[in-house]
Amino acid sequence: MLSLAIFCLFTNINSLTISETRLSIFEKPSVYQVPRNYDLPSGLLPKGVKNYDLDLSTGKFAAYFNNSCSFSVEGPYQLNYKPAIRGFISNRKLESLEGLSTKLFSF
């Protein structure tokens, strides 16, 4: 009887582990995790991304904000984001970006 109880306990624990693994395989990573997955800095996207699309086979991506936003980065640069940015992401590269512009301030 004890061995039956141990078997049932092991089976329940094992099925929980399998279920958790299945969930993690199909969960969409955070938009802030995506650049890190391609060996890019995570700070490329400002806070406030509402949703994103990523085609893993082509690298085509889009990120969506409620509004336009801008912020300064180290040095004399300002990044300006439209409500949607689009482009292609691959290992250590962002290409064909739309909706993102930079401004260089000279003093």
Secondary structure in CASP SS format (residue, H / E / C, confidence):
PFRMAT SS
TARGET T0000
AUTHOR 0000-0000-0000
METHOD secondary structure of the structure
MODEL  1
M C 1.00
L H 1.00
S H 1.00
L H 1.00
A H 1.00
I H 1.00
F H 1.00
C H 1.00
L H 1.00
F H 1.00
T H 1.00
N H 1.00
I H 1.00
N H 1.00
S H 1.00
L H 1.00
T H 1.00
I H 1.00
S H 1.00
E H 1.00
T H 1.00
R H 1.00
L H 1.00
S H 1.00
I H 1.00
F H 1.00
E C 1.00
K C 1.00
P C 1.00
S C 1.00
V C 1.00
Y C 1.00
Q C 1.00
V H 1.00
P H 1.00
R H 1.00
N H 1.00
Y C 1.00
D C 1.00
L C 1.00
P C 1.00
S H 1.00
G H 1.00
L H 1.00
L C 1.00
P C 1.00
K C 1.00
G C 1.00
V C 1.00
K C 1.00
N E 1.00
Y E 1.00
D E 1.00
L E 1.00
D C 1.00
L C 1.00
S C 1.00
T C 1.00
G C 1.00
K E 1.00
F E 1.00
A E 1.00
A E 1.00
Y E 1.00
F C 1.00
N C 1.00
N C 1.00
S C 1.00
C E 1.00
S E 1.00
F E 1.00
S E 1.00
V E 1.00
E C 1.00
G C 1.00
P C 1.00
Y E 1.00
Q E 1.00
L E 1.00
N E 1.00
Y E 1.00
K E 1.00
P E 1.00
A E 1.00
I E 1.00
R E 1.00
G E 1.00
F E 1.00
I E 1.00
S E 1.00
N C 1.00
R C 1.00
K E 1.00
L E 1.00
E E 1.00
S E 1.00
L E 1.00
E E 1.00
G E 1.00
L E 1.00
S E 1.00
T E 1.00
K E 1.00
L E 1.00
F C 1.00
S C 1.00
F C 1.00
END
